[in-house]
Amino acid sequence: SQLALPPELEEAYQDAASNVLVAICRHSWQVVARHLETEVLSGVFPHRSIFYVMGIMTSDETLFKEGEKRPSARPPVCSQMAIKSVPFLNKEGWSKELLGALTRPDRTQQEQPPEKAFLFIYYGLMLQAEENGTNVRTHLKTLLETSHQWPKQREGIALTVGLAATRHLDHVWAVLEQFGRSTPIRWSLNSFSPKVLNSGDLRWKWASSTILLAYGQMADKAKAQILPWVDNILSRMIFFFHYSSWDETLKQSFLTAIPMLVGAINRNEGAQSYEFSQVSELLECLMLLMEKEPQDTLCTPTRQQTIRIISSLCKLRPQLDLEKKSRLLSISLRSVMSLPLLEVLEKHTCLFLEPPNIQVRGWHLHPFRRGAPGEECPVPRTALGLGGGR
């Protein structure tokens, strides 16, 4: 339309147009893909509604017919357009608008809109296809210097960094190293004189969380290239675990990033013969996490995640010495087998299909003491989380 519309009407018009395109996708996604490619490659940064449709196309399997769900038949919209869009990285206006779209606050911070989720992938694939390593470093540095205040923003930044690492591992490592030593990051670490954070500094408060996620994505996306880098990555993750301002956000980022790294190791054919120098230190971090878990709760996601990670790490070389194995086993058993208070057990009976009959006896504080012959066990095994039977 050639009419000049007020901003709010233009947004409504664009949203309606994008919904029409999504509907057309269900019948002929090739036509929509060609239209989107024309818009994106015009040299003018597209309206967010274009990226909304692309985000839906690349994430919603229901848009495609049953026979088109195979990867070979899906529209390679994102990767092909990203490669063709690489020259736009050198256009200052276009790059500035892209960064603005990536850093614009979402309407709700709990969910990321499809257009923004797509843009983080799109940006990462563009950097992946970029030949000039200096240009890759410049773009990643600029992205990392934006706000880290919101969870989805941190996840998106880390994903872009990881996708760039698929081809530019050296450059990504250098950028993360430089960013980890920058003044805002140092201010957020416990080992340095803390700077009093005011409301304007919240964008840096959880930057360590982004770094942890970025290292995890870096390992996940680099795949076969990652093995020589594992100990370096682990050393950085362990550093941020120990010295960052610790809270639930950092803990969850750590527990998200470590499985990415462990998964990348396990997929590598040379892992079984590789000597990992940082595994012992990582296990210390995980044992510390388990020790800090509340003892009055039967099961917590953190405890379950930690035990799964430890199980995977114990398969790697070098093997743990007997003293560390004994300590690891002791902490694990103490974490999962401690008997909660009676009130807590009663609160958790809703977890059972057939709640156990919790009876109070004079000796209920001694759950492993045997009863007299013919007497009922004072605390059912199911209440201890041990299951029934032998």
N, C-alpha and C positions, 0 to 999 in steps of 0.2 A: 504494500500500500504506500502511496506517495503522500498520504495525509500525515501531518505532524500531530501525534497523539500525546496527551499528558503521560508522564512516566507510569502512573498506576494503571492506566488503560493499556498502555503498550505491554506491560508485564502480563496483564490478564489475556491480552490478545496472543502473546507468545506462548503462554501456558496452554491455551486452547489449541493452538496450532500444533504444539508438541504432542498433546494427547491424541490428536487426529493422526499424526505420524506413527505413534505407538500402535494405534488401532490398525493402520495399514500394514504394519510389520507382520501382523498375524496372517496376512494373505500373500504379501509379496515384499519380503524384507530386502530383496535385491534393489528394488526401485528406491526404497527409503535410504539404503546404504549409499547409492549413487548420489542422491540429493544431499545427504550429509557430507559426503566427501567434497562435493562442489563448494558447499558453504565453508567448510573448514579450511580448504586449500585456496580460498579466494585471496588470502593475504590480510584480510580484515578479521580481527578476533571475533568469533561468533557470539551471539547471545547465549546465555546460559541454557535456554530451552533446547538448543541444538545438542549440547552435551548431556542434557537430561535424557533425550531420546537415545543417545549413544550408550549412556549408562544403563538404561533399561535393556537395550538390545544385547549388551554383553553380560548381563547378569540374570535375566529372566528366561529360563528355559521354556516356559510355557508359550512364548511367542512363536516357537518354531514347531513345524509339523514333526510327527514322530520320526519319520525317516531323515529329518534334517538335524537331529540332535547329536549326531556323531561329530567329533571335532573337525574332521575333514570337510564336513558339509556346512559348518557354522560360518557366518560371515566374518572374515578376518578384518573387520572394520578397524579395530584399535591398532593392531600392529602395523598394518599397511599405511594407515593415515599418519601414524607417528613417524614412520620413516620418511614419508613425503613432507612432513611438517618440520623436519630438522632445520632447514634454512631460516625458519621464523625465529629460532633461538637467537639469531644475530640481529633481529629487528627489535630495537629498544622498546618501541611502543607496544608491539605484540607481546614481548616477554613481560613487560610491566603489567599489562592487563591479565596475563595468565597468572602471575604472582598475586595480583589483587583478587582474582577469582578463588585462588587456593587458600588465601588467608582471610577472606571475608567471613565474619561470624555467621554460623548457621542459625536458622530459625529456632531449632532446638539443639542443645548440645549433646543429647543422648543418642540421636541418630544422625547419620550423615546422609545428606540428600544424594540421589543417584548421580547428579551432574558433578558434584565435588568428588565423590568416590571415583568416578571415571577419570577426572582430571589428574588425580594423583598417579593413576596407572599410566595415563597418556603421557604425562610429563616424564615419568621414569623411563618409558619406552623411547621417548625422544632423546633423552640423555644417553640411553643405551646405544642408540644408533649414531650418535654424534661421534665424528672422527677426532675432533680436536679435544685433547684431554684438558687443556687449560680452560676451555669453555665449559666443560663438564664441572670442573672444580668451582668455577665462578658461580654457576647456577646453583650447585648444591650448597655452597657457602651462604648465598643469599637466602635460600629456602630455610636453612637451619637458623638463620638470624631472625626469623619471624617468631610469632608467639607460640609457646608450648603449653598454653593454659588449659586447653580442652583435650579430652581423651582421644576423640576421633581425629583431631588435628595431629596429635603425636603419632598415631597409627598411620595416618596418611603420609606424613613426612618420612617416616621410617620405610614405608613401602616404596616410595619414590627412590630413596637412597639405595634400597636393596636391588631394585630393578636396574639402576645404573651400575651397580657392582657386578652384574652378570658379565659385563664386558670391560669395565674399567675398575677392577678391584684395587689396583695400586692408587688410583686417584681418589677413590672413595675412602680408602684407609687414611690417606693423607689429610683429607678434609675433616674426617671424624677426629683424627688426632689433634688437628689445629683447633677445632671447635671445643674439644674436651679440655684444652688448656686456655681457652679464652677467659677474659675477666668475669663475665656473667656466670660462667660455670664454676669458676673458682670461688666466687662469692656464695654459691649455693652449697658448697661442700663443707662438711663439719670440721675438716682438718685446717681450714683457713679462718681468719678472723671474720665472723659472720657480718654481713651487711644487713642492716635493718630493712626488710622488704616493705615497701609501701604498695598501695594498690596498683601503681603503674608498673611495678616490677613482677607482678604475678605471671607475666608471660615467660619469665625465666625460671620460675620456681620448680617446674617439673621437667626442665630440659634434660636432666640426667636420665629421666624415664625415656625420653625420645632416643637418647644415645643408646641405651640398652636395647630398645626395640630395633634400632637401626642395625646394631651388630647382629641381632638375631636374623633380621631380614637379609643382611649381607651374606651370612652363612647359608641361609636357605636358598637364595637365588644364585649364588656362585657355584653351588653343587660341587662338581669334580675338582674345581680349582681351590677349594677351601682348605684342604688338609694341611698344607704348609702354614696356613694362617691361624689354625685353631688355637694354638697356645697364646699367640699374641692377642687374639680376640678375647679369649678367656681371661687373660690377665687384666684387660681393660674392664670387662664385666665385673670381675671380682673387686677391682678398685672402686667402681661406682657403687657396688653393693655395700662396701665397708664405709665409704667416706661421704656418701651423699646424705642429705637430710632425709632420714628414713621415715616413710609413711606407707599407708596402704597402697597408694598409687605406684610407688617405686617397687614395692614387693610384688605387685601383680605384673608389672613390666618385666621384672627379673624372671618371674615364673613363666612368662610368655616367651621371652627371648631364649632362655636356656633350652627348652625343648626344640626350638627351631635349630639351634646349633647341634644338639645331640642327634636330631633327626638327620641333619646333613652329614654328620660323621658316620652314622650307621648306614647311610646309603652309599658311602664311599668304599670301594673294594679294598683299598689299602689300609683301612682303619684297624683291622685286626693285627697287623704287624707294626703299626705306628706307636711310638712311645710318646704319650701325652704328659708333659711336665706339669700341667696346671690342674689335673684332675683332682689331686689330693686337696688342693686349696679350695676348689669348687665344692667338694664334699663337705669341707668345714663350713662353708656358707650355708649349705642345705641343712646340715645338722643344727646350726644355730637357728635357722628358721623353724625347725621342728620343736626345738626347746622352747621357743617363744610362743608356740601355739597354746591357746587356752586348754587347760586340763579338765575343765568342767563341761566339755562338749564331746559327744561321742564321736563325731566325724566332722572334719572341716575340709573344704576344697583344697586349701593350702597344704594340709597334711597329706592328702591323697596325691596331689601333684608332685610334692616333694619326694614321696616314696617311689613313685613311678620313675622320676628322673634319676634317683639314686640307683635304682635297679638297673637302668640302662648304663650308667657310668661304671658300675662294678664289672661290666663285661670288657672294659677297655684296659689297655696296658699303659703303665705297669700295674701289676696286681697290688692290692693293698697289703701292708704288713699285718701281722696278727693283732698287734695292739690297736691299730686303727679299725680293723674289722670288728674287734670286740666292742670298741666304743660305739661304732656305727650301729651295731646290732642292739646294744644296750639302749641307746637313745631312741631307736625306732620302736623297740618293744615298750619302753616306758611311755612313749608318746601315744601308742594305740591301745595299750592294755591297762592304763590306769583307770581305776573305778571312780566314776563321777559321783557326786552327792546324790542321795536318794531323790531329792526334788528334781534334779536334772534328768534322772532316769525316767521319772514319771512324766516329765514334760515331753520326752522323746518317744513315749509309747505310741504316739500317732504315726511313727515311721513303720510300725509293724502291722502286717495284715491281721495277725492275731496277737495283740499286745500281751506280753508276759505278766503273770501275776507276781508283782514285786512284794515280797514279804519281809517285814522287819524282824530280825532275830537279834539276840544279844551279841552275836558275833558277826554282824553284817560288815564290820570293818575289816574282816579277814576273809576275802573272797576266795582264797585258795586253800583254806582250811577244810579238811574232809569232815563230813558229817558222820555221826554214829551210824552203824549198820542199820539200814531200813529207814533212815531219816532222809528227808528231802534236802537237796542242796539249797543253802540259804539264799543264793542269788543265781537265777537261771543263766545259763551260758549265753542265751540270746541277748540278755540284758547287758552282758559284757561286750557285745559285738563279736562274739566268737562263733555264733551259729549253734545249731543243735547237733546232736549226735556226738560221736567220739572225735 
